[in-house]
Amino acid sequence: MDFKGYIAERVKAGELTEQEIYDLIALPPNTEMGDYALPCFRLAKSMRKAPALIAEDIKSAYPTDNIVCEVSAVNGYVNFRINRDLWAEETLGKILAEREKYGSSDEGQGKTVCIDYSSVNIAKPFHIGHLSTTVLGSALYKLHKFLGYNTIGINHLGDYGTQFGKLISAYKRWGKKEDIEKGGLRALNALYVRFHEEAEKDESLNDEARAFFKKIEDKDEESVALFEWFKELTLKDVGKIYELLDVHFDSWAGESFYNDKMQPVIDELNEKGLLVESEGAKIVDLEKYGMPPCIILRSDGASLYATRDIAAAVYRKNTYDFYKCLYVVAYQQNLHFKQFFKVLELMGKEWAKDLIHVAYGMVSLEEGSMSTRKGKVVYLSDVIDKCVEKALAIITEKNPSLENKEEIAKTVGVGAVIFGALYNNKIKDITFSYDKVLNFEGETSCYVQYTCARCNSVLEKGGDAESYEAKNICPQEFELIKTLSEFPDMLKDALEKYEPCFIARYTVDLAQKYNKFYFDCKILGAEEKDKNFRLALTRATLIVLKNALSLLGIGVPEKM
């Protein structure tokens, strides 16, 4: 039941509409004040009364019943208390009936959302810097699907540019097929690093690289075959990481896919008088919008990221007719997105307003920064392996007789990597710490997974209650019930703000509430009536924790 909506229907507050009242109703900082609160300060001017007097009037006029059982006015707020037993019955009934669908909705029905994330570069290592875009984009993908949107996950592969000429040059000079087959991306990256070292001594290598890239563009058989081989090796390597992280895509159309789609965009910019020449380059002048020019073609006629991104946006609108198109890309690219969004707007694309840059901060390890060119790279697979290895050591120490320790450690270690990247607001820079993400007592996925294992253990011993009665709810039970009931609204908020950290933090909050309830209230040793209710509450908690973690791409072991 939507208690907030029920309250809003019955409140009379000046000229405010029911929707305006609904939007004003908030959760008090602690439940002793009430379960919902309506602040009256906004009404003071229109009603020509002090907020405290308005609150008293609303309280006096509000009809209490078996749903809203108490109303009070305190310091300009009207506080509403909901019937605890009814709230528990409603919440548990819904969760136990809907199970893995609890929290889902059809709010996105008929709307397509494209999400561009991960976007790895062909022949370059999948490193720690790719972690945020990959898991943040994947969580937004899962969340949109869960709330009923037709969701298109796009891996906009970096498969175009002079770097491929550099790789071909390096491979033909120093590479061996068997070494590359055996070493995969790491062997390719070693060649890339060597090329840059040698090019610093011999500038002509860069000319050779440009010539090889031109051969790819001109469909030279040998150069294209090498490029396709590099691409195949890359996708094979990154595919293993995507599988571990539970990350999926519906489209792998990379930069090269838009080669033949750029000219119509350039022609349209010309026709609309937006393209001007500047020092030999073709640009769209954005000075009046407080931005540097958006370069469409360099002086040598070569296209740039902006050219391909504009062509890609037009293609996606024509192909998917999206409601929104999200770009999960680091905040360093803020200007780039502002520029090409503005160019599309100037082209008369009214849907340019539906393009959203979901900016995020950088991830680094405590060891410091990286550079692909100089070979200072922290491979994401190494980070995952180290987390799994550390998780196995901790699990072996805590529970040496546990079966399937290796599989459980894999679930815990991978979960720790994902959760570590998603727990903070997306815009914050993150310094990844192994000890922090694998703390079983901190605000981590390990703590949440351990709580799930605790729920499983209780249910294994006590079984599922065939029937239960919600009567005389104690404070610890109610805090848990209330948090469980907030899950659907929290998901909507996370989607609206593109913040999966809301889900991560919710799981920690719910786990903490369950553990307080577990230690304060007898479950298996309680009287039959209390035992059955508490078993149902345990099952509901497990369902919601699993639902929340699955939206982040994190699994739940049965035991730990």
VEXKENU-937452 format. One record per residue (C-alpha): residue number from 1; residue in three letters; y negated, x, z. Coordinates in Angstrom, 3 decimals, always signed. Layout:
 resi resn        y        x        z
  NUM  ALA        Y        X        Z
...
END
This chain:
 resi resn        y        x        z
    1  MET   +0.000   +0.000   +0.000
    2  ASP   -3.523   +1.206   -0.807
    3  PHE   -5.047   +0.877   +2.668
    4  LYS   -8.339   +2.324   +1.485
    5  GLY   -8.553   -0.350   -1.214
    6  TYR   -7.599   -3.041   +1.299
    7  ILE  -10.494   -1.974   +3.568
    8  ALA  -12.994   -1.733   +0.674
    9  GLU  -12.180   -5.318   -0.445
   10  ARG  -13.204   -6.693   +2.944
   11  VAL  -16.262   -4.609   +3.778
   12  LYS  -19.670   -6.109   +3.174
   13  ALA  -22.226   -3.281   +2.950
   14  GLY  -25.586   -4.183   +1.449
   15  GLU  -25.596   -4.105   -2.346
   16  LEU  -22.744   -1.608   -2.675
   17  THR  -19.903   -2.663   -4.991
   18  GLU  -16.277   -2.599   -3.884
   19  GLN  -15.722   +0.569   -5.961
   20  GLU  -18.745   +2.295   -4.403
   21  ILE  -17.469   +1.429   -0.930
   22  TYR  -13.981   +2.687   -1.906
   23  ASP  -15.472   +6.005   -3.059
   24  LEU  -17.436   +6.389   +0.189
   25  ILE  -14.464   +5.803   +2.490
   26  ALA  -13.167   +9.147   +3.793
   27  LEU  -10.598  +10.554   +6.211
   28  PRO  -12.033  +11.394   +9.669
   29  PRO  -11.523  +14.982  +10.880
   30  ASN   -9.016  +13.777  +13.479
   31  THR   -6.945  +10.617  +13.776
   32  GLU   -8.174   +9.815  +17.297
   33  MET  -11.425   +8.587  +15.711
   34  GLY   -9.580   +6.352  +13.236
   35  ASP   -7.540   +6.555  +10.058
   36  TYR  -10.403   +5.881   +7.620
   37  ALA  -14.167   +6.094   +8.041
   38  LEU  -17.116   +4.586   +6.172
   39  PRO  -20.388   +6.571   +6.562
   40  CYS  -23.442   +4.296   +6.579
   41  PHE  -26.236   +6.851   +6.002
   42  ARG  -26.581   +6.044   +2.308
   43  LEU  -27.342   +2.405   +3.202
   44  ALA  -30.218   +3.170   +5.574
   45  LYS  -32.933   +3.200   +2.903
   46  SER  -31.904   +0.043   +0.998
   47  MET  -31.100   -1.963   +4.153
   48  ARG  -34.125   -0.620   +6.101
   49  LYS  -31.992   -0.015   +9.183
   50  ALA  -30.665   +2.911  +11.165
   51  PRO  -27.108   +3.960  +10.135
   52  ALA  -25.829   +3.280  +13.679
   53  LEU  -27.072   -0.359  +13.511
   54  ILE  -25.596   -0.855  +10.031
   55  ALA  -22.251   +0.483  +11.285
   56  GLU  -22.354   -1.997  +14.183
   57  ASP  -23.067   -4.903  +11.797
   58  ILE  -20.201   -3.950   +9.459
   59  LYS  -17.842   -3.550  +12.425
   60  SER  -18.777   -6.984  +13.821
   61  ALA  -18.290   -8.687  +10.441
   62  TYR  -14.983   -7.022   +9.551
   63  PRO  -11.926   -9.275  +10.084
   64  THR   -9.095   -7.342  +11.811
   65  ASP   -5.510   -8.403  +11.084
   66  ASN   -1.939   -7.048  +11.198
   67  ILE   -2.930   -4.304   +8.706
   68  VAL   -6.331   -3.087   +9.966
   69  CYS   -5.780   -3.570  +13.673
   70  GLU   -8.942   -1.988  +15.094
   71  VAL  -12.511   -1.273  +13.915
   72  SER  -15.123   +0.770  +15.793
   73  ALA  -18.669   +2.009  +15.143
   74  VAL  -19.542   +5.569  +16.191
   75  ASN  -22.700   +7.531  +15.300
   76  GLY  -23.333   +5.773  +11.993
   77  TYR  -19.662   +5.640  +10.928
   78  VAL  -17.360   +2.621  +10.830
   79  ASN  -13.849   +3.748  +11.792
   80  PHE  -10.773   +1.742  +10.780
   81  ARG   -7.376   +2.045  +12.414
   82  ILE   -4.260   +0.989  +10.483
   83  ASN   -1.190   -0.584  +12.084
   84  ARG   +0.997   +2.484  +12.667
   85  ASP   +4.321   +0.685  +12.304
   86  LEU   +3.295   -0.967   +9.051
   87  TRP   +2.009   +2.364   +7.657
   88  ALA   +5.313   +4.065   +8.517
   89  GLU   +7.374   +1.241   +6.999
   90  GLU   +5.304   +1.184   +3.789
   91  THR   +5.316   +4.970   +3.329
   92  LEU   +8.976   +5.631   +4.115
   93  GLY  +10.112   +2.635   +2.060
   94  LYS   +8.228   +3.897   -0.985
   95  ILE   +9.403   +7.516   -0.718
   96  LEU  +13.055   +6.662   -0.111
   97  ALA  +13.049   +4.171   -2.990
   98  GLU  +11.246   +6.375   -5.533
   99  ARG  +12.690   +9.763   -4.487
  100  GLU  +11.843  +12.418   -7.123
  101  LYS   +9.391   +9.995   -8.757
  102  TYR   +7.311   +9.607   -5.571
  103  GLY   +3.737  +10.651   -6.316
  104  SER   +4.101  +10.162  -10.071
  105  SER   +2.061   +7.589  -11.986
  106  ASP   +1.311   +6.275  -15.458
  107  GLU   -2.447   +6.962  -15.239
  108  GLY   -2.204   +9.272  -18.260
  109  GLN   -0.260   +6.853  -20.451
  110  GLY   -1.411   +7.011  -24.056
  111  LYS   -3.480  +10.175  -23.464
  112  THR   -2.541  +13.590  -24.859
  113  VAL   -3.602  +16.753  -23.043
  114  CYS   -3.223  +20.166  -24.699
  115  ILE   -2.967  +23.127  -22.313
  116  ASP   -3.388  +26.652  -23.681
  117  TYR   -1.941  +29.166  -21.192
  118  SER   -0.137  +32.493  -20.775
  119  SER   -0.966  +33.588  -24.361
  120  VAL   +0.832  +36.920  -24.201
  121  ASN   +0.139  +39.689  -26.686
  122  ILE   +2.893  +40.669  -29.075
  123  ALA   +4.306  +44.149  -28.387
  124  LYS   +2.349  +44.499  -25.141
  125  PRO   +3.923  +44.307  -21.669
  126  PHE   +3.967  +41.097  -19.653
  127  HIS   +2.074  +42.482  -16.663
  128  ILE   +0.743  +41.226  -13.319
  129  GLY   -2.548  +40.273  -15.014
  130  HIS   -0.707  +37.539  -16.949
  131  LEU   +0.596  +35.944  -13.745
  132  SER   -2.313  +33.577  -13.000
  133  THR   -2.722  +32.095  -16.479
  134  THR   +1.055  +31.619  -16.732
  135  VAL   +1.762  +29.896  -13.397
  136  LEU   -1.592  +28.070  -13.200
  137  GLY   -1.151  +26.692  -16.726
  138  SER   +2.476  +25.777  -16.036
  139  ALA   +1.544  +23.917  -12.827
  140  LEU   -1.176  +21.961  -14.678
  141  TYR   +1.344  +21.211  -17.440
  142  LYS   +3.889  +19.845  -14.931
  143  LEU   +1.221  +17.929  -12.988
  144  HIS   -0.166  +16.197  -16.104
  145  LYS   +3.356  +15.216  -17.166
  146  PHE   +4.107  +13.899  -13.649
  147  LEU   +1.014  +11.678  -13.832
  148  GLY   +2.037  +10.197  -17.180
  149  TYR   +0.102  +12.274  -19.733
  150  ASN   +1.623  +13.311  -23.035
  151  THR   +1.297  +17.044  -22.414
  152  ILE   +1.416  +19.818  -25.028
  153  GLY   +1.914  +23.327  -23.656
  154  ILE   +0.566  +25.952  -26.061
  155  ASN   +1.287  +29.688  -25.968
  156  HIS   -1.533  +31.003  -28.173
  157  LEU   +0.180  +34.320  -28.914
  158  GLY   -1.954  +37.400  -29.475
  159  ASP   -0.276  +38.279  -32.770
  160  TYR   -3.212  +39.378  -34.906
  161  GLY   -5.383  +42.484  -35.032
  162  THR   -5.597  +46.229  -35.560
  163  GLN   -3.300  +46.927  -32.576
  164  PHE   -0.348  +46.028  -34.822
  165  GLY   -1.489  +48.625  -37.334
  166  LYS   -1.591  +51.116  -34.440
  167  LEU   +1.957  +50.213  -33.445
  168  ILE   +3.304  +50.561  -36.978
  169  SER   +1.557  +53.928  -37.320
  170  ALA   +2.989  +55.076  -33.952
  171  TYR   +6.479  +53.785  -34.747
  172  LYS   +6.595  +55.465  -38.157
  173  ARG   +5.401  +58.749  -36.641
  174  TRP   +7.327  +58.922  -33.352
  175  GLY   +9.579  +55.890  -32.987
  176  LYS  +13.348  +55.440  -33.360
  177  LYS  +14.948  +52.039  -33.924
  178  GLU  +17.715  +52.580  -31.341
  179  ASP  +15.160  +53.619  -28.672
  180  ILE  +13.075  +50.487  -29.291
  181  GLU  +16.142  +48.205  -29.346
  182  LYS  +17.227  +49.683  -26.027
  183  GLY  +13.819  +49.960  -24.329
  184  GLY  +12.214  +46.755  -25.627
  185  LEU   +8.577  +46.148  -24.703
  186  ARG   +8.371  +49.197  -22.465
  187  ALA   +9.372  +51.473  -25.327
  188  LEU   +6.823  +49.772  -27.608
  189  ASN   +4.124  +50.147  -24.975
  190  ALA   +4.934  +53.868  -24.630
  191  LEU   +4.290  +54.230  -28.384
  192  TYR   +1.006  +52.293  -28.045
  193  VAL   -0.131  +54.581  -25.222
  194  ARG   +0.838  +57.679  -27.200
  195  PHE   -1.120  +56.442  -30.222
  196  HIS   -4.321  +56.174  -28.126
  197  GLU   -3.785  +59.615  -26.637
  198  GLU   -3.316  +61.141  -30.100
  199  ALA   -6.193  +59.144  -31.650
  200  GLU   -8.597  +60.691  -29.137
  201  LYS   -7.753  +64.052  -30.707
  202  ASP   -7.472  +62.828  -34.320
  203  GLU   -9.868  +60.008  -35.326
  204  SER   -8.114  +59.593  -38.711
  205  LEU   -5.248  +57.827  -36.917
  206  ASN   -7.529  +54.816  -36.389
  207  ASP   -8.171  +54.654  -40.147
  208  GLU   -4.415  +54.769  -40.706
  209  ALA   -3.961  +51.907  -38.194
  210  ARG   -6.558  +49.766  -39.993
  211  ALA   -4.791  +50.450  -43.277
  212  PHE   -1.435  +49.352  -41.836
  213  PHE   -2.953  +46.154  -40.453
  214  LYS   -4.437  +45.460  -43.902
  215  LYS   -0.894  +45.834  -45.268
  216  ILE   +0.289  +43.123  -42.834
  217  GLU   -2.516  +40.841  -44.058
  218  ASP   -1.583  +41.626  -47.663
  219  LYS   +2.070  +40.696  -46.926
  220  ASP   +3.453  +44.188  -47.517
  221  GLU   +7.224  +43.734  -47.073
  222  GLU   +7.920  +46.734  -44.820
  223  SER   +4.843  +46.238  -42.585
  224  VAL   +5.495  +42.492  -42.158
  225  ALA   +9.164  +43.192  -41.339
  226  LEU   +8.160  +45.652  -38.611
  227  PHE   +5.588  +43.206  -37.220
  228  GLU   +8.174  +40.382  -37.128
  229  TRP  +10.618  +42.701  -35.363
  230  PHE   +8.011  +43.587  -32.719
  231  LYS   +7.359  +39.867  -32.278
  232  GLU  +11.069  +39.077  -31.882
  233  LEU  +11.479  +41.824  -29.249
  234  THR   +8.440  +40.536  -27.355
  235  LEU   +9.560  +36.908  -27.255
  236  LYS  +13.036  +37.948  -26.139
  237  ASP  +11.566  +39.987  -23.253
  238  VAL   +8.978  +37.444  -22.110
  239  GLY  +11.482  +34.601  -22.522
  240  LYS  +13.454  +35.972  -19.572
  241  ILE  +10.338  +35.898  -17.372
  242  TYR   +9.393  +32.389  -18.499
  243  GLU  +12.894  +31.226  -17.590
  244  LEU  +12.628  +32.778  -14.109
  245  LEU   +9.210  +31.170  -13.524
  246  ASP  +10.319  +27.766  -14.937
  247  VAL   +7.582  +27.945  -17.585
  248  HIS   +7.876  +26.013  -20.862
  249  PHE   +5.867  +25.575  -24.078
  250  ASP   +5.827  +23.026  -26.899
  251  SER   +3.942  +25.267  -29.343
  252  TRP   +4.023  +29.034  -29.951
  253  ALA   +1.324  +28.972  -32.648
  254  GLY   -0.545  +32.248  -32.202
  255  GLU   -3.678  +33.720  -33.728
  256  SER   -1.994  +34.551  -37.061
  257  PHE   -1.094  +30.860  -37.506
  258  TYR   -4.792  +30.113  -38.047
  259  ASN   -5.365  +32.723  -40.792
  260  ASP   -5.388  +30.095  -43.539
  261  LYS   -7.276  +27.575  -41.390
  262  MET  -10.444  +29.617  -40.835
  263  GLN  -12.006  +29.318  -44.304
  264  PRO  -12.581  +25.536  -44.081
  265  VAL  -14.395  +26.149  -40.759
  266  ILE  -16.548  +28.896  -42.307
  267  ASP  -17.312  +26.613  -45.284
  268  GLU  -18.329  +23.767  -42.948
  269  LEU  -20.606  +26.062  -40.920
  270  ASN  -22.232  +27.121  -44.190
  271  GLU  -22.649  +23.545  -45.440
  272  LYS  -24.302  +22.498  -42.176
  273  GLY  -26.713  +25.428  -42.293
  274  LEU  -25.379  +26.921  -39.076
  275  LEU  -24.196  +30.249  -40.491
  276  VAL  -26.880  +32.921  -40.848
  277  GLU  -26.720  +36.612  -41.718
  278  SER  -27.566  +39.264  -39.137
  279  GLU  -27.143  +42.968  -39.857
  280  GLY  -24.492  +42.139  -42.443
  281  ALA  -22.494  +39.887  -40.093
  282  LYS  -22.325  +36.072  -40.270
  283  ILE  -23.350  +34.443  -36.999
  284  VAL  -24.326  +31.137  -35.383
  285  ASP  -27.627  +31.682  -33.574
  286  LEU  -27.396  +30.339  -29.998
  287  GLU  -30.601  +31.865  -28.614
  288  LYS  -32.191  +28.471  -27.896
  289  TYR  -29.165  +27.644  -25.697
  290  GLY  -29.579  +30.841  -23.668
  291  MET  -26.623  +32.642  -25.247
  292  PRO  -26.136  +35.640  -27.551
  293  PRO  -25.139  +34.816  -31.153
  294  CYS  -21.562  +33.699  -31.828
  295  ILE  -20.251  +36.148  -34.458
  296  ILE  -18.061  +34.364  -37.021
  297  LEU  -17.522  +37.209  -39.524
  298  ARG  -18.135  +40.920  -38.989
  299  SER  -20.094  +42.924  -41.558
  300  ASP  -16.782  +43.984  -43.176
  301  GLY  -15.803  +40.318  -43.565
  302  ALA  -13.198  +40.358  -40.770
  303  SER  -12.798  +37.310  -38.529
  304  LEU  -13.044  +37.398  -34.739
  305  TYR  -11.576  +35.570  -31.741
  306  ALA  -14.286  +32.904  -31.981
  307  THR  -13.454  +32.181  -35.639
  308  ARG   -9.783  +31.674  -34.848
  309  ASP  -10.493  +29.682  -31.658
  310  ILE  -12.777  +27.270  -33.531
  311  ALA  -10.113  +26.836  -36.229
  312  ALA   -7.453  +26.328  -33.526
  313  ALA   -9.531  +23.653  -31.733
  314  VAL  -10.029  +21.740  -35.007
  315  TYR   -6.305  +22.010  -35.797
  316  ARG   -5.316  +20.774  -32.326
  317  LYS   -7.658  +17.790  -32.528
  318  ASN   -6.346  +16.869  -35.987
  319  THR   -2.705  +17.390  -34.980
  320  TYR   -2.575  +16.001  -31.434
  321  ASP   -5.760  +13.898  -31.173
  322  PHE   -6.098  +15.191  -27.623
  323  TYR   -7.866  +13.421  -24.770
  324  LYS   -8.560  +16.854  -23.243
  325  CYS   -7.794  +20.413  -24.325
  326  LEU   -7.596  +22.932  -21.464
  327  TYR   -7.896  +26.699  -21.854
  328  VAL   -6.451  +28.554  -18.847
  329  VAL   -8.209  +31.896  -19.299
  330  ALA   -9.829  +34.390  -16.886
  331  TYR  -13.476  +33.979  -15.931
  332  GLN  -14.412  +37.165  -17.852
  333  GLN  -14.217  +34.992  -20.967
  334  ASN  -16.753  +32.409  -19.694
  335  LEU  -19.344  +33.325  -22.337
  336  HIS  -16.820  +33.252  -25.180
  337  PHE  -15.806  +29.669  -24.337
  338  LYS  -19.390  +28.478  -23.851
  339  GLN  -20.256  +29.938  -27.252
  340  PHE  -17.475  +28.457  -29.340
  341  PHE  -17.629  +25.091  -27.526
  342  LYS  -21.355  +24.988  -28.377
  343  VAL  -20.653  +25.897  -32.030
  344  LEU  -18.200  +22.977  -32.301
  345  GLU  -20.800  +20.683  -30.733
  346  LEU  -23.411  +21.869  -33.272
  347  MET  -20.887  +21.172  -36.048
  348  GLY  -21.010  +17.531  -34.926
  349  LYS  -17.569  +17.458  -33.273
  350  GLU  -18.182  +14.857  -30.567
  351  TRP  -14.832  +15.814  -29.021
  352  ALA  -16.235  +19.275  -28.129
  353  LYS  -17.028  +17.718  -24.714
  354  ASP  -13.264  +17.361  -24.161
  355  LEU  -12.665  +21.124  -24.315
  356  ILE  -12.326  +22.546  -20.798
  357  HIS  -12.257  +26.205  -19.813
  358  VAL  -10.105  +26.411  -16.658
  359  ALA  -11.362  +29.792  -15.442
  360  TYR   -9.469  +31.802  -12.844
  361  GLY   -9.880  +35.085  -10.945
  362  MET   -7.988  +38.298  -11.462
  363  VAL   -4.726  +39.389   -9.841
  364  SER   -4.232  +43.005   -8.846
  365  LEU   -1.829  +44.880   -6.635
  366  GLU   -2.949  +46.868   -3.612
  367  GLU   -2.355  +50.014   -5.719
  368  GLY   -5.365  +49.265   -7.961
  369  SER   -6.360  +48.291  -11.512
  370  MET   -4.515  +48.559  -14.817
  371  SER   -5.076  +49.710  -18.388
  372  THR   -2.588  +48.995  -21.190
  373  ARG   -4.099  +51.717  -23.382
  374  LYS   -3.718  +54.385  -20.707
  375  GLY   -0.247  +53.218  -19.667
  376  LYS   -1.355  +52.158  -16.176
  377  VAL   +0.535  +48.870  -16.190
  378  VAL   +2.291  +46.895  -13.452
  379  TYR   +5.042  +44.934  -15.169
  380  LEU   +5.455  +41.377  -13.904
  381  SER   +9.249  +41.749  -14.073
  382  ASP   +8.977  +44.691  -11.630
  383  VAL   +6.877  +42.601   -9.230
  384  ILE   +9.443  +39.775   -9.377
  385  ASP  +12.373  +42.180   -8.916
  386  LYS  +10.711  +43.790   -5.912
  387  CYS  +10.035  +40.383   -4.316
  388  VAL  +13.655  +39.315   -4.865
  389  GLU  +14.903  +42.613   -3.416
  390  LYS  +12.678  +42.271   -0.324
  391  ALA  +13.698  +38.605   +0.101
  392  LEU  +17.377  +39.621   +0.020
  393  ALA  +16.784  +42.248   +2.728
  394  ILE  +15.000  +39.701   +4.966
  395  ILE  +17.649  +36.994   +4.431
  396  THR  +20.481  +39.494   +5.080
  397  GLU  +18.821  +40.530   +8.338
  398  LYS  +18.126  +36.956   +9.501
  399  ASN  +21.364  +35.311   +8.328
  400  PRO  +23.998  +37.932   +7.390
  401  SER  +26.818  +35.379   +6.969
  402  LEU  +24.870  +33.179   +4.512
  403  GLU  +26.732  +32.448   +1.268
  404  ASN  +25.126  +33.033   -2.165
  405  LYS  +22.519  +35.345   -0.617
  406  GLU  +21.613  +36.890   -3.995
  407  GLU  +20.946  +33.520   -5.636
  408  ILE  +18.922  +32.306   -2.646
  409  ALA  +16.923  +35.569   -2.597
  410  LYS  +16.122  +35.042   -6.280
  411  THR  +14.775  +31.523   -5.585
  412  VAL  +12.779  +32.790   -2.584
  413  GLY  +11.439  +35.913   -4.321
  414  VAL  +10.367  +34.119   -7.513
  415  GLY   +8.825  +31.317   -5.445
  416  ALA   +6.847  +33.873   -3.450
  417  VAL   +5.359  +35.359   -6.634
  418  ILE   +4.297  +31.927   -7.972
  419  PHE   +2.979  +30.652   -4.633
  420  GLY   +1.080  +33.893   -4.011
  421  ALA   -0.860  +33.312   -7.232
  422  LEU   -1.478  +29.597   -6.648
  423  TYR   -2.315  +29.296   -2.949
  424  ASN   -6.010  +30.217   -3.255
  425  ASN   -8.692  +28.452   -5.284
  426  LYS   -8.149  +29.489   -8.886
  427  ILE  -11.526  +31.204   -9.292
  428  LYS  -10.865  +33.721   -6.487
  429  ASP   -9.694  +37.247   -7.261
  430  ILE   -6.324  +37.948   -5.640
  431  THR   -4.878  +41.171   -4.268
  432  PHE   -1.124  +40.596   -4.351
  433  SER   +0.681  +41.752   -1.179
  434  TYR   +4.492  +41.732   -0.962
  435  ASP   +4.484  +41.530   +2.830
  436  LYS   +2.050  +38.622   +2.838
  437  VAL   +3.854  +36.453   +0.260
  438  LEU   +7.255  +37.041   +1.904
  439  ASN   +6.164  +36.138   +5.431
  440  PHE   +8.547  +33.406   +6.634
  441  GLU   +6.071  +32.283   +9.297
  442  GLY   +2.821  +32.386   +7.295
  443  GLU   +1.204  +30.086   +4.750
  444  THR   +3.806  +30.936   +2.123
  445  SER   +6.465  +29.349   -0.053
  446  CYS   +9.109  +31.089   +2.113
  447  TYR   +7.874  +29.092   +5.111
  448  VAL   +7.972  +25.844   +3.099
  449  GLN  +11.422  +26.614   +1.656
  450  TYR  +12.676  +27.440   +5.163
  451  THR  +11.385  +24.050   +6.336
  452  CYS  +13.334  +22.397   +3.497
  453  ALA  +16.465  +24.254   +4.647
  454  ARG  +15.791  +22.983   +8.182
  455  CYS  +15.558  +19.394   +6.865
  456  ASN  +18.837  +19.882   +4.972
  457  SER  +20.519  +21.177   +8.123
  458  VAL  +19.349  +18.153  +10.165
  459  LEU  +20.581  +15.743   +7.475
  460  GLU  +23.890  +17.584   +7.119
  461  LYS  +24.518  +17.150  +10.836
  462  GLY  +23.033  +13.667  +11.277
  463  GLY  +23.585  +12.082   +7.865
  464  ASP  +21.211   +9.678   +6.154
  465  ALA  +20.235   +6.657   +8.214
  466  GLU  +21.629   +3.511   +6.558
  467  SER  +18.907   +1.481   +8.239
  468  TYR  +15.942   +2.320  +10.420
  469  GLU  +13.165   +0.532  +12.227
  470  ALA   +9.537   +1.712  +12.371
  471  LYS   +8.461   +0.751  +15.877
  472  ASN   +6.300   +2.413  +18.536
  473  ILE   +5.467   +5.443  +16.370
  474  CYS   +4.615   +8.524  +18.455
  475  PRO   +1.639  +10.784  +17.493
  476  GLN   +3.823  +13.539  +15.918
  477  GLU   +5.679  +10.973  +13.802
  478  PHE   +2.440   +9.359  +12.710
  479  GLU   +0.803  +12.659  +11.710
  480  LEU   +3.836  +13.323   +9.502
  481  ILE   +3.809   +9.788   +8.046
  482  LYS   +0.119   +9.993   +7.268
  483  THR   +0.487  +13.356   +5.517
  484  LEU   +3.417  +12.014   +3.463
  485  SER   +1.322   +9.011   +2.411
  486  GLU   -1.477  +11.304   +1.161
  487  PHE   +0.724  +13.011   -1.473
  488  PRO   -0.134  +10.735   -4.461
  489  ASP   -3.914  +10.909   -3.846
  490  MET   -3.753  +14.676   -3.360
  491  LEU   -2.041  +15.036   -6.765
  492  LYS   -4.787  +13.028   -8.472
  493  ASP   -7.394  +15.222   -6.800
  494  ALA   -5.556  +18.398   -7.884
  495  LEU   -5.468  +17.161  -11.478
  496  GLU   -9.102  +16.049  -11.504
  497  LYS  -10.279  +19.480  -10.276
  498  TYR   -7.569  +21.497  -12.105
  499  GLU   -6.583  +23.018   -8.741
  500  PRO   -2.819  +23.476   -8.135
  501  CYS   -3.818  +25.245   -4.900
  502  PHE   -4.239  +21.726   -3.429
  503  ILE   -0.486  +21.207   -3.936
  504  ALA   +0.408  +24.615   -2.477
  505  ARG   -1.750  +24.036   +0.602
  506  TYR   -0.394  +20.513   +1.005
  507  THR   +3.183  +21.851   +1.194
  508  VAL   +2.194  +24.221   +4.013
  509  ASP   +0.380  +21.436   +5.890
  510  LEU   +3.345  +19.065   +5.516
  511  ALA   +5.812  +21.784   +6.594
  512  GLN   +3.690  +22.529   +9.666
  513  LYS   +3.554  +18.821  +10.585
  514  TYR   +7.341  +18.507  +10.171
  515  ASN   +8.031  +21.587  +12.313
  516  LYS   +5.771  +20.263  +15.095
  517  PHE   +7.627  +16.945  +14.937
  518  TYR  +10.998  +18.799  +14.889
  519  PHE  +10.204  +20.791  +18.034
  520  ASP   +8.444  +17.971  +19.937
  521  CYS  +10.773  +15.053  +19.150
  522  LYS  +14.534  +14.882  +19.604
  523  ILE  +16.279  +13.892  +16.391
  524  LEU  +20.076  +14.162  +16.656
  525  GLY  +20.071  +13.767  +20.447
  526  ALA  +17.737  +10.744  +20.451
  527  GLU  +18.696   +7.102  +21.038
  528  GLU  +20.237   +5.487  +17.947
  529  LYS  +17.057   +3.581  +17.000
  530  ASP  +14.842   +6.683  +17.238
  531  LYS  +17.485   +8.902  +15.644
  532  ASN  +17.782   +6.706  +12.536
  533  PHE  +14.018   +6.534  +12.067
  534  ARG  +13.665  +10.299  +12.496
  535  LEU  +16.477  +11.003  +10.041
  536  ALA  +14.701   +8.793   +7.492
  537  LEU  +11.493  +10.701   +8.211
  538  THR  +13.327  +14.004   +7.670
  539  ARG  +14.755  +12.810   +4.348
  540  ALA  +11.296  +11.643   +3.198
  541  THR   +9.771  +15.010   +4.143
  542  LEU  +12.434  +16.881   +2.176
  543  ILE  +11.871  +14.673   -0.894
  544  VAL   +8.107  +15.216   -0.865
  545  LEU   +8.319  +18.972   -0.251
  546  LYS  +10.767  +19.341   -3.151
  547  ASN   +8.580  +17.191   -5.422
  548  ALA   +5.510  +19.276   -4.576
  549  LEU   +7.221  +22.660   -5.001
  550  SER   +8.799  +21.594   -8.308
  551  LEU   +5.291  +20.912   -9.692
  552  LEU   +4.501  +24.572   -8.966
  553  GLY   +7.741  +25.732  -10.610
  554  ILE   +9.356  +26.673   -7.270
  555  GLY  +12.977  +25.889   -6.391
  556  VAL  +14.425  +24.944   -3.000
  557  PRO  +17.620  +26.541   -1.607
  558  GLU  +19.928  +24.250   +0.368
  559  LYS  +20.284  +26.881   +3.096
  560  MET  +18.407  +30.003   +4.148
END
